[in-house]
Amino acid sequence: MQNPRDVTSRTPFRALLVLPAGVALLTGLATGLALLGLPSPVPAARVQDAHGLLMVLGFVGTLVAIERAVAVRRPVAYLAPAALGLGALALLAPLPRAVGQGLLVAGTLGLVAIYAVVWRRQPAVATAVQAAGAVLAVGGAALWGAGLAVPDLLPWLVGFVAWTVLGERVELARLEIDARAERTVLAGALVFLGAACLALLAPAPGYTVAGAALAASAVTLLRHDVARRTVRGRGLPRFAAAAMLAGYAWLVLAGAAWVFLAAGAGPSGLGPAVTLRSGPTYDAVVHAVFLGFGLSMIVAHAPLILPAVLRRPLPYRAAMWAPLVLLHASLAVRVAGDLAGDGPGAVAAVRVGGVGNVVAVLAFVGVAMWSALLRDQSSTSRDQSSTSADRASTLRDQGSTSADRASTLRDQGSTSADRGSTSRDQGSPSAPSAALPIVSGR
């Protein structure tokens, strides 16, 4: 019987788990266009209602769970990404909504269990921060299943993405960050968790505390992150650092926006209960976190994480800069349109920025696939060249062996002739005078 660990370590199995995440991403992008009032291949209101959950738990959640399952090296851990991916597909299928919601809750609970395993192996602040993010994911999925609208549970979804990524940065910056900074980030995660609960009952104070914790933690990590130095390098280190620094900036802006909106700094005549949960300001904060921070961090880590997960190299290419720049430029246009009001120009800016966001994401996926395939083709060409060279070397060796054999045969023939000549000389009466000096040594 085949060992389950051997099956789960294979590339086809892991790629099968990634597939639902890809479907969730593509569907989420399509529904995003529909929500902007633009033509979309997925116009169904059912899918639009699940847009946020598809992107956050169906896409990001599945990828995070796969990465963590690979790290713990236990076949049962893959149930978490499987449940999240199937939950996303169930939301798209003509099934009762409760099926997809239940699978999402089960998948997020599985992610918490994975972090518990990691904690037992090696207790660390980074693990605790990421676990806090997983707990927020459970809360978001459960609250949505209980009937709350996505805008009402936004802090839970934001917290999942934010603290998962920030916790990973703490883990990777272990040699750069001191214990005090680690405790600051952990405190921020715990405070944010309490603020998310508070925001359900009292939005203004809840969002104020959550925004402050988010911004303060992002600034703390930004001060210690090695990206501030590697951005002056070249190649992949510079690309990844630029993506991470831009992500930190968007997260700080989103946290600050929550603080100001909760204080009543939104559009005139609209209170925090409205500006925090709907309208252009809501759109600006949502996409600043999920696109500006979350997706930018995924892009930064993709050449490092995806090869570890799928066991397929993803070489860095200079062409990756184009979708990264487009992502942040188009997001800036979109956010500017959100903050400009509700005039025709503002609406156009939001739509242009939204289309740019979609194109940027699809472009990066395309560049990544091209980079991986180009590497495979180069590897195949090198293997074929090596095989041809080996064959040519074998033929040369065979030819040399044949020549050696022919030379040996000629030498053997010459030896036989010499022996025959010697025999004739020994049998001839006139030979002694010539042979005598050699025999006697004179």
PyMOL commands that set and color helices and strands:
alter all, ss='L'
color gray80, all
select helices_A, chain A and resi 4-8+11-35+45-49+51-72+75-92+97-121+125-145+150-172+179-201+203-224+227-230+235-262+272-275+279-310+318-339+344-426+432-440
alter helices_A, ss='H'
color red, helices_A
deselect
rebuild
show_as cartoon
